[in-house]
Amino acid sequence: MPELTRLDIVLPPEHEEEEAALLQGYLALHVSHGWEESSLPTGEMLFRIHTVIPEGCEELMRLLPPLLPSASFECSQITAVNWLETWKEYFTPVRVGKFLVLAPWMREELEAALAAGDALPILIEPKTTFGTGHHPTTALCLEAVSSLHDAGRLTKGMRFLDLGTGSGILGIGCVKLGLAGEGLDIETAAIANSEENRAINGATSEDFTLALGSVEKASGPYDLVLANILAQPLRHLAPDIAALKNSRGERPILVLSGLLDIQADSVEQAYTELGYPVAQRMQSGEWVALVFA
């Protein structure tokens, strides 16, 4: 098996909350594929990053120590494992709002959910960099969509845009509620994964159109815009997203996430300055979703 580079960053027991928030924000911007985060029995906080690109580890080792003088850093080489097989061992169902996120091999759980009729199953083939519902920001977006549907704000026949679609999980959730729309992503692998998941869930290309690109590819109109990406691109794309309209020429509902709580104010301000009202905030731990309805 090929080798992986692993970077361990450890904050001491007496670390300040601002240090952890700074590190989380930096990693959210520069480690798009994610990282592991855990509290050690001795009180330290461990951040663990795996990459197949050693230069990425070297760059973090160069940039982060001046920002986090109390932290310790260790870079090592490990043998890669078959991550997809490992997913099968550790992947668990995720129940959020109206939805139950399952992996395709969870046949018993799927049959039970269909028999009970109390949840809409979303089947997601796990990949290492795209949403499965386990990350709080994905769950927050699914919860927001579910709540908007319960409130009658989203109804059958409406159209959505899923910007940065990743695995397609949010778009598929919308399709399960009777909406149709588009998913865009700048990563070719993401589009391939979302096409796979669209097929697994029995959705068609008419239900959920997928394409490579960003908001410049959006054709509209949209009643709902979902963007679970990062704070910096959400701020940068604010004028383009705010220019989107629904079929009545009004602004669509926005559900924006991928945000730490320390980043939420600046992202909200970028949209309120363009005429959106103050957002409803949904929070899970240190992660936030903004709902502009």
Secondary structure, 3 states (H helix, E strand, C coil): CCEEEEEEEEECCCCCHHHHHHHHHHHHHHCCCCCEEEECCCCCEEEEEEECCHHHHHHHHHHHHHHCCCCEEEEEEEECCCHHHHHHHHCCCEEECCEEEECCCCHHHHHHHHHHCCCEEEECCCCCCCCCCCCHHHHHHHHHHHHHHHCCCCCCCCEEEEECCCCCHHHHHHHHCCCEEEEEECCHHHHHHHHHHHHHCCCCCCCEEEEECCHHHCCCCCCEEEEECCHHHHHHCHHHHHCCCCCCCCCCEEEEEEEEHHHHHHHHHHHHCCCCCCCEEEEECCEEEEEEC
